[in-house]
Amino acid sequence: MLVKSANDVQPQVVKAGDKTTIQVLISSQEGPNFAMRRFVMQPGGGMPNHTNTVEHEQYVLRGCAMIGIGGEEYAVKTGDVVFIPEGVPHWYQNVGEEDFEFLCIIPNKPDEIKILEKEC
């Protein structure tokens, strides 16, 4: 069993992101099947188009953003849930005036992240 405060987990800057941090709330060493991360994107921040070799299951805690998933764009807000299948290109852009914050749960499998080039 594990109980801890999210406030005790230091946020780390997402290197490929813009104005974005990640907290690994439950790591692959702590949970046998899934890891739980919390992302926070400041207004105007986001993450570039990329793919992962694992699925993403997300819950929006606060704010609003545009998310591109497989060539489609979605406006998401507090209370929305998002599923991104493995291998599907996706990106994020905080379009609101407050932080965009979400939980992201992924399976504990090797994950290769590939940043995709921007289209002209």
DRENPA-3360 file (N, C-alpha, C; in nm, 2 decimals, always signed):
BEGIN
1 = MLVKSAND = +0.08/-0.12/+0.00/+0.00/+0.00/+0.00/+0.09/+0.12/+0.00 ~ +0.03/+0.23/-0.05/+0.10/+0.35/-0.06/+0.01/+0.47/-0.05 ~ +0.04/+0.56/+0.05/-0.04/+0.68/+0.06/+0.07/+0.79/+0.08 ~ +0.05/+0.90/+0.00/+0.15/+1.01/+0.01/+0.07/+1.13/-0.04 ~ +0.13/+1.25/-0.01/+0.07/+1.37/-0.06/+0.14/+1.41/-0.20 ~ +0.05/+1.45/-0.29/+0.11/+1.49/-0.42/+0.20/+1.61/-0.40 ~ +0.18/+1.69/-0.29/+0.26/+1.81/-0.27/+0.41/+1.77/-0.23 ~ +0.43/+1.64/-0.20/+0.56/+1.59/-0.17/+0.64/+1.54/-0.29;
9 = VQPQVVKA = +0.57/+1.54/-0.41/+0.64/+1.50/-0.53/+0.68/+1.62/-0.61 ~ +0.81/+1.63/-0.63/+0.86/+1.75/-0.70/+0.82/+1.75/-0.85 ~ +0.76/+1.86/-0.90/+0.73/+1.86/-1.05/+0.87/+1.87/-1.12 ~ +0.87/+1.81/-1.24/+0.99/+1.82/-1.33/+0.94/+1.88/-1.46 ~ +1.03/+1.96/-1.52/+1.00/+2.02/-1.65/+0.99/+1.92/-1.76 ~ +0.89/+1.92/-1.84/+0.88/+1.83/-1.96/+0.97/+1.89/-2.07 ~ +1.08/+1.83/-2.10/+1.18/+1.88/-2.19/+1.13/+1.92/-2.32 ~ +1.04/+1.83/-2.38/+0.99/+1.85/-2.51/+0.87/+1.95/-2.51;
17 = GDKTTIQV = +0.82/+1.98/-2.39/+0.70/+2.07/-2.38/+0.74/+2.21/-2.37 ~ +0.64/+2.29/-2.36/+0.65/+2.44/-2.34/+0.57/+2.47/-2.22 ~ +0.63/+2.53/-2.12/+0.56/+2.57/-2.00/+0.48/+2.46/-1.94 ~ +0.54/+2.34/-1.93/+0.47/+2.22/-1.89/+0.56/+2.14/-1.79 ~ +0.49/+2.09/-1.68/+0.56/+2.01/-1.58/+0.49/+1.88/-1.56 ~ +0.56/+1.78/-1.51/+0.51/+1.65/-1.48/+0.55/+1.61/-1.34 ~ +0.45/+1.55/-1.27/+0.48/+1.49/-1.14/+0.45/+1.34/-1.16 ~ +0.54/+1.25/-1.12/+0.51/+1.11/-1.12/+0.46/+1.07/-0.99;
25 = LISSQEGP = +0.32/+1.06/-0.98/+0.26/+1.04/-0.85/+0.27/+0.90/-0.80 ~ +0.25/+0.80/-0.89/+0.27/+0.66/-0.86/+0.36/+0.61/-0.98 ~ +0.48/+0.57/-0.94/+0.58/+0.53/-1.04/+0.57/+0.38/-1.07 ~ +0.64/+0.34/-1.18/+0.63/+0.20/-1.22/+0.69/+0.11/-1.11 ~ +0.78/+0.17/-1.02/+0.83/+0.09/-0.91/+0.73/+0.08/-0.79 ~ +0.63/+0.17/-0.79/+0.54/+0.17/-0.68/+0.41/+0.09/-0.71 ~ +0.37/+0.10/-0.84/+0.24/+0.03/-0.88/+0.28/-0.08/-0.98 ~ +0.23/-0.20/-0.96/+0.27/-0.32/-1.04/+0.22/-0.31/-1.18;
33 = NFAMRRFV = +0.11/-0.24/-1.21/+0.05/-0.25/-1.35/+0.05/-0.11/-1.42 ~ +0.03/+0.00/-1.34/+0.01/+0.13/-1.40/+0.09/+0.23/-1.32 ~ +0.13/+0.34/-1.40/+0.19/+0.46/-1.34/+0.09/+0.57/-1.35 ~ +0.09/+0.66/-1.26/+0.00/+0.78/-1.26/+0.09/+0.91/-1.26 ~ +0.06/+0.99/-1.35/+0.13/+1.12/-1.36/+0.04/+1.24/-1.36 ~ +0.08/+1.35/-1.32/+0.00/+1.47/-1.32/+0.08/+1.57/-1.40 ~ +0.01/+1.62/-1.51/+0.07/+1.73/-1.59/+0.01/+1.86/-1.56 ~ +0.09/+1.97/-1.57/+0.04/+2.10/-1.56/+0.10/+2.19/-1.67;
41 = MQPGGGMP = +0.01/+2.25/-1.75/+0.05/+2.33/-1.86/+0.01/+2.47/-1.83 ~ +0.10/+2.57/-1.82/+0.06/+2.71/-1.80/-0.01/+2.76/-1.92 ~ -0.08/+2.87/-1.91/-0.15/+2.93/-2.02/-0.05/+2.95/-2.14 ~ -0.09/+2.91/-2.26/+0.00/+2.92/-2.37/+0.10/+2.80/-2.39 ~ +0.10/+2.72/-2.29/+0.20/+2.60/-2.29/+0.14/+2.49/-2.37 ~ +0.22/+2.39/-2.39/+0.17/+2.27/-2.45/+0.28/+2.16/-2.48 ~ +0.24/+2.06/-2.55/+0.34/+1.96/-2.59/+0.33/+1.93/-2.74 ~ +0.44/+1.91/-2.81/+0.44/+1.89/-2.95/+0.37/+1.76/-3.00;
49 = NHTNTVEH = +0.35/+1.75/-3.12/+0.29/+1.63/-3.18/+0.39/+1.51/-3.16 ~ +0.34/+1.40/-3.10/+0.43/+1.29/-3.07/+0.35/+1.16/-3.06 ~ +0.42/+1.05/-3.06/+0.36/+0.92/-3.04/+0.43/+0.86/-2.92 ~ +0.35/+0.76/-2.86/+0.40/+0.68/-2.75/+0.37/+0.53/-2.78 ~ +0.45/+0.44/-2.73/+0.42/+0.30/-2.75/+0.33/+0.24/-2.64 ~ +0.28/+0.33/-2.56/+0.17/+0.28/-2.46/+0.05/+0.37/-2.47 ~ -0.06/+0.32/-2.43/-0.19/+0.40/-2.43/-0.18/+0.50/-2.32 ~ -0.26/+0.61/-2.33/-0.28/+0.71/-2.23/-0.43/+0.71/-2.19;
57 = EQYVLRGC = -0.45/+0.71/-2.06/-0.59/+0.73/-2.01/-0.58/+0.86/-1.92 ~ -0.66/+0.96/-1.95/-0.64/+1.09/-1.89/-0.78/+1.14/-1.83 ~ -0.76/+1.22/-1.72/-0.87/+1.29/-1.66/-0.84/+1.43/-1.64 ~ -0.91/+1.53/-1.69/-0.88/+1.67/-1.68/-0.93/+1.72/-1.54 ~ -0.83/+1.77/-1.47/-0.86/+1.82/-1.33/-0.90/+1.97/-1.33 ~ -0.84/+2.05/-1.43/-0.86/+2.19/-1.43/-0.82/+2.25/-1.56 ~ -0.89/+2.36/-1.60/-0.86/+2.43/-1.72/-0.92/+2.38/-1.85 ~ -0.87/+2.43/-1.96/-0.92/+2.39/-2.09/-0.80/+2.39/-2.19;
65 = AMIGIGGE = -0.81/+2.30/-2.29/-0.70/+2.29/-2.39/-0.76/+2.24/-2.52 ~ -0.68/+2.25/-2.62/-0.70/+2.18/-2.75/-0.61/+2.06/-2.75 ~ -0.66/+1.94/-2.78/-0.58/+1.82/-2.80/-0.60/+1.77/-2.94 ~ -0.49/+1.74/-3.00/-0.49/+1.68/-3.13/-0.47/+1.53/-3.11 ~ -0.56/+1.45/-3.16/-0.54/+1.30/-3.15/-0.57/+1.24/-3.29 ~ -0.46/+1.18/-3.35/-0.48/+1.11/-3.48/-0.54/+1.20/-3.59 ~ -0.50/+1.33/-3.59/-0.55/+1.42/-3.70/-0.68/+1.49/-3.67 ~ -0.74/+1.46/-3.56/-0.87/+1.53/-3.51/-0.83/+1.62/-3.40;
73 = EYAVKTGD = -0.90/+1.73/-3.38/-0.88/+1.82/-3.27/-1.00/+1.82/-3.18 ~ -0.97/+1.83/-3.05/-1.08/+1.82/-2.95/-1.06/+1.94/-2.85 ~ -1.16/+2.01/-2.81/-1.16/+2.10/-2.70/-1.20/+2.03/-2.58 ~ -1.11/+2.02/-2.48/-1.13/+1.95/-2.35/-1.13/+2.05/-2.24 ~ -1.20/+2.01/-2.13/-1.21/+2.10/-2.02/-1.23/+2.01/-1.89 ~ -1.23/+2.08/-1.78/-1.24/+2.02/-1.65/-1.35/+1.91/-1.65 ~ -1.32/+1.79/-1.60/-1.42/+1.68/-1.59/-1.42/+1.59/-1.71 ~ -1.35/+1.63/-1.82/-1.35/+1.54/-1.94/-1.25/+1.43/-1.92;
81 = VVFIPEGV = -1.27/+1.32/-1.99/-1.18/+1.21/-2.00/-1.13/+1.19/-2.14 ~ -1.00/+1.15/-2.15/-0.94/+1.13/-2.28/-0.87/+1.00/-2.29 ~ -0.89/+0.93/-2.40/-0.82/+0.80/-2.42/-0.74/+0.82/-2.55 ~ -0.61/+0.79/-2.54/-0.52/+0.80/-2.66/-0.46/+0.66/-2.68 ~ -0.49/+0.59/-2.78/-0.44/+0.46/-2.81/-0.29/+0.46/-2.83 ~ -0.22/+0.35/-2.81/-0.07/+0.35/-2.83/-0.05/+0.37/-2.98 ~ +0.06/+0.45/-3.01/+0.10/+0.47/-3.14/+0.03/+0.58/-3.22 ~ -0.07/+0.64/-3.16/-0.15/+0.75/-3.23/-0.09/+0.88/-3.20;
89 = PHWYQNVG = -0.06/+0.96/-3.30/+0.00/+1.09/-3.28/-0.09/+1.18/-3.20 ~ -0.04/+1.26/-3.11/-0.12/+1.35/-3.03/-0.03/+1.47/-2.98 ~ -0.10/+1.58/-2.96/-0.04/+1.71/-2.91/-0.14/+1.78/-2.82 ~ -0.09/+1.88/-2.74/-0.17/+1.95/-2.64/-0.13/+2.10/-2.66 ~ -0.23/+2.19/-2.64/-0.21/+2.33/-2.63/-0.31/+2.39/-2.53 ~ -0.26/+2.45/-2.43/-0.34/+2.52/-2.33/-0.39/+2.65/-2.40 ~ -0.52/+2.66/-2.42/-0.58/+2.78/-2.48/-0.66/+2.86/-2.38 ~ -0.65/+2.83/-2.25/-0.72/+2.90/-2.15/-0.64/+3.00/-2.08;
97 = EEDFEFLC = -0.70/+3.07/-1.98/-0.63/+3.17/-1.90/-0.58/+3.12/-1.77 ~ -0.60/+2.99/-1.74/-0.55/+2.93/-1.62/-0.47/+2.80/-1.66 ~ -0.41/+2.75/-1.56/-0.33/+2.62/-1.59/-0.43/+2.51/-1.63 ~ -0.38/+2.43/-1.73/-0.45/+2.31/-1.77/-0.38/+2.20/-1.70 ~ -0.46/+2.12/-1.62/-0.40/+2.02/-1.54/-0.48/+1.89/-1.56 ~ -0.40/+1.78/-1.58/-0.47/+1.65/-1.59/-0.39/+1.53/-1.54 ~ -0.46/+1.43/-1.50/-0.39/+1.30/-1.46/-0.38/+1.22/-1.58 ~ -0.27/+1.14/-1.59/-0.24/+1.06/-1.71/-0.20/+0.92/-1.65;
105 = IIPNKPDE = -0.27/+0.82/-1.68/-0.24/+0.68/-1.63/-0.19/+0.60/-1.75 ~ -0.08/+0.54/-1.74/-0.02/+0.46/-1.84/+0.02/+0.32/-1.79 ~ +0.01/+0.21/-1.87/+0.06/+0.08/-1.83/+0.21/+0.08/-1.80 ~ +0.25/+0.00/-1.71/+0.40/-0.02/-1.69/+0.46/-0.11/-1.79 ~ +0.48/-0.05/-1.91/+0.55/-0.12/-2.02/+0.65/-0.02/-2.07 ~ +0.75/-0.07/-2.14/+0.85/+0.03/-2.20/+0.77/+0.12/-2.29 ~ +0.81/+0.25/-2.28/+0.74/+0.35/-2.36/+0.85/+0.43/-2.44 ~ +0.84/+0.42/-2.57/+0.92/+0.50/-2.66/+0.84/+0.62/-2.71;
113 = IKILEKEC = +0.90/+0.74/-2.68/+0.83/+0.86/-2.72/+0.90/+0.91/-2.85 ~ +0.83/+0.95/-2.95/+0.88/+1.00/-3.08/+0.82/+1.13/-3.11 ~ +0.90/+1.24/-3.11/+0.85/+1.37/-3.15/+0.84/+1.37/-3.30 ~ +0.72/+1.41/-3.35/+0.70/+1.42/-3.50/+0.72/+1.56/-3.55 ~ +0.77/+1.56/-3.67/+0.80/+1.69/-3.73/+0.67/+1.76/-3.76 ~ +0.67/+1.90/-3.75/+0.55/+1.98/-3.78/+0.52/+1.98/-3.93 ~ +0.39/+1.98/-3.96/+0.36/+1.98/-4.10/+0.36/+2.13/-4.14 ~ +0.39/+2.15/-4.27/+0.39/+2.29/-4.33/+0.25/+2.34/-4.35;
% end
